Amino acid sequence: MANLIIEHEWKEKNKDAAFKVVGSIIDMQKNSKLPAGFKLISVQVLGDKNRAICNWEAPSRDALLGLVKQVNPPTKYEVHEAQKIF
């Protein structure tokens, strides 16, 4: 399993659509509906910056990229591997 961070950024006009996608992913996590091997750890919205950071456990970076492409959020995003040190 990989610990991954997705940084999302959206335009103001896409804010409602971005939050709708986030809400549906959170619901999928709560209801155990995400594909096997994927776990959404946290979602943090950065104030009024139109940005969010999502922390995931996934089989690999490529697997998470594939899932994000299927969901097709109305955001620009980057996926990074992260190591928890604390």
C-alpha positions, 0 to 999 in steps of 0.5 A: 500500500502506498500513502498518497496525497492529491492536491486539487485546485479548482476555479471558483466557477467549479467550486460547487461541482468540486464539492459535489465530487468530494462529497460523493467520494466521502460517502463512498468511503463511509459506506465501504463502496470504494474499490478494494485497496483504496482508502480515503484517509482525510480531506482538507480544504485550504480556506478560500484558496480553492484548494484541497488536499486528500490523503489516500492509501492505495495500491500504487500511485498509478492505481490512484491516478486511474481512479481519479481519471474515472471520477474526473473531478473538475479540478487540476490535480497532482498526485504525490507519494508521501511518507508519514514521519509523525 
